[in-house]
Amino acid sequence: RAEKGIVLPQQFNLNGMHKFGDVILGGIFKMNFYTKSSELYFTSEPKDPICYGFAPEAFRRAQTMAFAVNEINRNPKLLPNISLGYHLHNSCGNLGISLRAALSMTSGRGEPFQLNENCNGNPPVLGIVGDTSSTRTIAISSIVSLYRVPMVSYFATCSCLSDRRLFPSFFRTIPSDAFQVRAILQILRRFNWTWFGLLISDDDYGLHAARSFQSGLTQSGGGCLAYLEVLPWGRDENELQRIVGIMKKSTSRVVIVFSPQSDMLKLMQEVVRQNVTGLQWIASEAWTTAIVLQTPSYMPFLAGTLGIAIRRGEIPGLREYLLQIRPDIDTLSSQENNLVRQFWEHVFQCKFVTPDMEFEGETQERLCTGNESLRNIKTEFLDLSNLRSEYNVYKAVYALAHALHDILQCVPGSGPFQGQSCASLQGLEPWQLVYQLQRVNFTTNFGDTVSFDESGDALPIYDVINWMWHSDGSTEVKNVGEVNELASKIDNLNLDEDKIFWNFEPKKPPKSVCSESCPPGTRMARKKGEPVCCFDCIACSEGEISNKKDSTKCTKCPEEFWSNHQRDHCVPKSMEFLSYIEPLGISLTTASLSGTLLCTIVFGIFTYHRTTPVVRANNSELSFLILLSLKLCFLCSLLFIGHPRLSTCQLRQAAFGISFVLCVSCILVKTMVVLAVFKASKPGGGGSLKWFGTMQQRGTVVFLTLIQAAICTTWLMSSSPTPHKNTQYYKDKIIVECVIGSTVGFGVLLGYIGLLAILSFLLAFLARNLPDNFNEAKFITFSMLVFCAVWIAFIPAYINSPGKYADAVEVFAILASSFGLLLALFGPKCYIIILKPEKNTKKALMGRGTSMS
């Protein structure tokens, strides 16, 4: 340490580009696709790996960093009087080389560097821009974080890098995969794709993306994975065949791929071989703009691809800077000029001859002169219309420059560090740059704001791109939308669907569902052992409708509602009661009115022939009263038809009970009169008629009727019948009925009528053998027999009849018993009056052997 210098025990041999300055920024770029390492014999020092397969896109990114440094050095407002330099290294896509580059930049490139008199010094670089791969970035950041050297990545998207505990000095100008996953989920939801496959690369990028995707999918509930497959390392043909076979057999038509373009190339070779068409590809930002996939052989399969792309930007002056690139003929073999030589040979398809290379004059390759002009050749390297990763490199360099500028603008005494101190350029520590980088905020010339959240992530803004395949065979990667997320919250997905090219017929988005949405009136029933998106549709039961909030359940309709035919909403249940407009109601109403009319006709006949013996026999007043009560019986049946209301419910049973008691009371008194008359005709029986005079007969009828009126009044006052909506008989309709209120009251009412009827029947039965002259008791016996039979049959029929049919049974019993009484009591008399008038004389009625029938 006394020499105030440090020399590394081994010097790393690294391809790269360098520029000296007051402050050095490092950069790591994958400018070769592949590496070839020598065999290890453990007897000698291994040789450096050989890089091959030039990557022009990565070389352009490195040149973009060099351009940004030069532009900052020319800017008098940013870092005035301070020059920036750079060390740009080629990682060749190899983790070991990336680590060597990182160690070289943080600890020294092998050359001694001078310390100050306090034996303190700065690492050769104050910040690093890189790397491309998430896996390599994780390894590099783990090392440089020990030194607190800030590292700003332009392409590493693994969400794991947002962990500040593990990567305290890591930043990036490309959004995290967590944001990318949410953006893809928004696109899936926009087109109602719920059944898709997921392919990932076998590295940190793919594995973390899959974990974030599955987590986001679970939270959003927006779909299911038909399959999840990991693309193999290298060229594992059997594994690729298996994966593509799964894709071919799957019912999913949407495939999401989180993979670098190298893995995607190997996959597409197998897709083309098996001719797997009809798929909608969703590309991650790692391959969404890959030109190498936009070829005539792949576009029939990949046309219509939708992808999430890094925000496109414009960098004025970059094209002129790139046109100035030219190899130095004298130093072609040097590490400094090696990458430019590879670039030149790639662009002009020629070959330089160097002293350490064997050259065969017979080779068919064209020789490079170094005098070729980039302006005279059409190359994708100079197509700057789609700057995405280069724009991120540009922003990363400017973020480091602005952070350094803000530190150096600090006023002593008001600084952010201990004791309100400021940092100086000579004593600047990397952690101080990390502190300021966390707070950087500036706007690029393109109008984009650059800042970092607490995890070091950039503001997430994506472009949504679409691969278009034109009729002339040309391809175009077109911007069709934007996803703008602010503060980790979804802000908006702006998508111009009319601009999207769909590689399907018709030109519309494909359907990709495991099971079609259940139609209204059904519920989802998951298939056992399959994802939630795969289900059967089970029809809802009667009285249930599909649940709009929970599609796995059906909702039961409220008590007074029922499901419609489609079972998608509840409708009021139909009300059922004995109606005047239905056939049964019409029939009963007709019968009731016919009975009333018949009573009226009989009443008219008896009135017209009121002076004849048949009418006057056995108290004609009772006959007229019976006709009146029967008319009331026929009419009271109408109260049982129509919509039940409180008034009709109360009136129907009272009217029925009183009308029938009045009728049966008259018949009972008439029967008693017949017996009294016969007894009075015998010697010594004249006194029996004094108990059955006109007043006594009237009084008896009134008294017996008042008893029923009292029963009805008590019943109505204590437990009145009320209308009730019965939902128990039928599920799909409501039976509107009258609840009798008190079973005892109804039973007493019927029992009292039955008692009078049985008493009348017994008395008439006893008088059935009287002489024909006085034998009206025979017809009373028959009428009471009919009456009792009807009402005995009524009780079980009434109890077992549901709803309106109970009312119909009661109406039928009323009408049947009324018709029975009317025909049995008045039919024979009307027969004599109308058809046998010669028998309607006192002599005929008093003659022996004459029968009324």
C-alpha positions, 0 to 999 in steps of 0.5 A: 500500500506504500506504493499508493497503487493497486495491481490486480493479480490477473488482467481480464481480456475483454472486448469493449470500447473505452473513452477517458473522462473525469468520471467514468460510466460503465456499460455491459452489452451482449454484442455477440450471441454465443461463446465457445470455451476451451476444454479444461485440463487443469494443467494450464491456465484456461484460455479466454472464451471466444465470442461469435455470432455478432448482434447488431442490435446490441452494438447499436445500444452500446453506440447509443450509450457512447452517443449519450455520453458525447452529447452530455459532454457537449451540453454546457448546462449538464455537468459543466466543466466535467467530462464523462468517459465510458468503459463499454464491455461485451458480455457475449451473453455469458454470465462469466464474462459479465461478472468479469466485466463488472469486477473489472469496472468496480475494482480496476481493469488491470492497470494501476490507478492512483490513490490520493494522499489519504490513501482513498480512491474512487473505483474506476466507474461510478455507475454501470448501465446494463445488462440485457438478461435478468439472470446476468443482471441479478448476478452482477447487481449482487456484486456491485451492490456490495460496493453500492455502485449504482447499476441502471439496467435497460432490459432486465425486467425480472420483478425480483430485482425490485427487492431493495434488500437484495439489490439496494443499488439497482435501478432500471429504465424498463418497467418490471415484469410485474407491470408487464404481466398486468398489461398483458392481463388487461389485453386478455380481459379486453378480448375476453380470452380466458383460456390460454397457454403460457411458455417461459424461458428456463431462467430468472426472467421466465420463471419470475414472469410465470410466478407474477402471471399466475399470481395476477391471474389468481387475483383478477380471476380473469382466466385459466392456464391450459398449460404452462411449459418451460422452454428448454436450454439448447436444442432439445428436439424431443422436449420442443416436440412435446411442447408443440404437441401440447399446443397443437392438442390444446383447445386454447387458441392464445399462447403467451410467451415470456422468452428471449428471441433465441428461445423463440426461434427454436420454438418456431422451428418446431411450430413450422415443422408441425404446422401449428396454425390458428394461434394468437400469440402474445409477446413479452417485451423480450421478443415483441420487436424481434426482426429475426422472427419477421420472416416469410417462413414464420409470418404465416404463424406469427402474423397478428401477434400482439405484444407489450413493447418498451416505450418507443422514443426518438434520439435526434442526432443518433443516425449521424453519429452511427454513420461516423463509425469506421474501423481503424485498419491499423488496429483491427486485431486490438480489443478496442477495434474488434467490435467495430471490425465485426460490425463492419463485416456483418453490415457489408458481408465482407472479411478483413484480413489481419496479420494473425489470421490465415487467409486463403486466396481461394476463399469466396468471401469478399474482402473489406477495405474499410472505405465502404460507406454506410450511407450507401447501404440499406441496413436495419442498423440505421433504421431508427424508427423503432428505438426502444431498448436504445431509448432506455439506454439513452435514459439510463445514461442521462439518469446517471448524469443528472444524479451526478449533476444534482450532487455537484450542485449541492450548496455546502451547509444544506447538503443531504448527507451527514452534517448537511454536507455535500459530496465533492467530485474528488471524494464522491462515493458510489452510495452518494450517487445511489442516494441522488439517483433515487431522487432524480427527476427529469424530462427527455427531449422526447417528452418522457419523464424519467424518475424511479419509485422506491424499488428503483423501477421506472414509471411503467409505460408500454406500447401495444404493438401488432405484427401486420402481414400485408398482401405483398408479403411485407411485414410491419410492426405497428403501434396499436395502443398504449398501457400507462400505469402510474404508481403501480396502479392500472391507469388505462389501456388505450387500444385502437382495435380497428387498427389490429391485424387478425390472422384469422377468418373472419378478421376478428379476434379469436375465441379462446375459452375452455367452456362457453359462458353459461346462458341465463338460467343456468349455473356453472358446475366445475369439472372435477380435476380441471381448472375453474374455467372448465365447467358444465352449465346446469339448469337452475331448478324451478323457482331459481334464477342464475346468480349474477354475482356468483355464477356457481349458484342459483338464487331462489326467488322470493316467496311471492315470485317464481322464475320465468321460462328462461330462469333469468329473472323472477316474475310475480307468481300467478294468483289462482282462485275460483274465477268467473272467467275460467271454465269451472267458474263459468259452469258453477256460476251458470248452475247457480244462476240457473237454480236461482232462475228455477226457484223464481219460476217455481215461485211464480207458478206457486204464486199464480196457483196460490189458491189451488189445493196443492199449493195451499196444502200443508201451509203454503207460507212455508213453501214460499219461505223454502223457495226464498231460502233456496234462492238465497242458497243458490245466490250465496254460492256466488260469494265463493267465486271471484278474488277472495276479499275480507268482506266476501270471506266473512259473508260467504260462510255466514250467508251459506249457514243462515240460508241453509238453516232457514231452508232446513228449519222450514222443512223440519217444521213442515214435517212436524206439521204433517205428523201433527195433521195425521195425528189430529185426524185420529180420534182424540188427536185434535189437541195436537194441532194447537201446538202447530198453528201458524204463529208457532210455525213462524216462531219455530223457524225464526228461533232455529234461524236465530241460533245459526245467526248467533253462531255465525256472529260469534265466529266472525267476532272471535276468529273471522275468516280472512283471505290468505295467499297460500304458497304451499300447495304449488311452487309456481303459483299462489292460491288465494283462499279464505282461511276459515279462522276458527275450525270450531266455528266452522264445525259448529255451523256445519254441525247445526245444519246437519243436526236439523237435517238429520232431525228432519230426515228422521221425522220424515222417515217416520211419516213415510207410511202415512196415507197418500192423502197426507204423504208429503213426508215421502218427498221430504224424506227423499230430499233430506236423504239427498241433502245428507248424502251430499254434505257427508260426501262434501267433508272428505272432498273438501279436506282433500281438495287444494286451493280453488278446488276446495271452494269449487267442492263447497259450491258444488255441495251447495248447488247439489243440495239446493237442486236436490231440495228444490226438485224433490220438494217442488217437482211433484207439485209442479208436475200436478199443477202444470201437467195434471191440473185435474188432480189439483182439486180438494176432492182429488187430494182427499180421495182414498188411494190418490197419490200426489205422485 
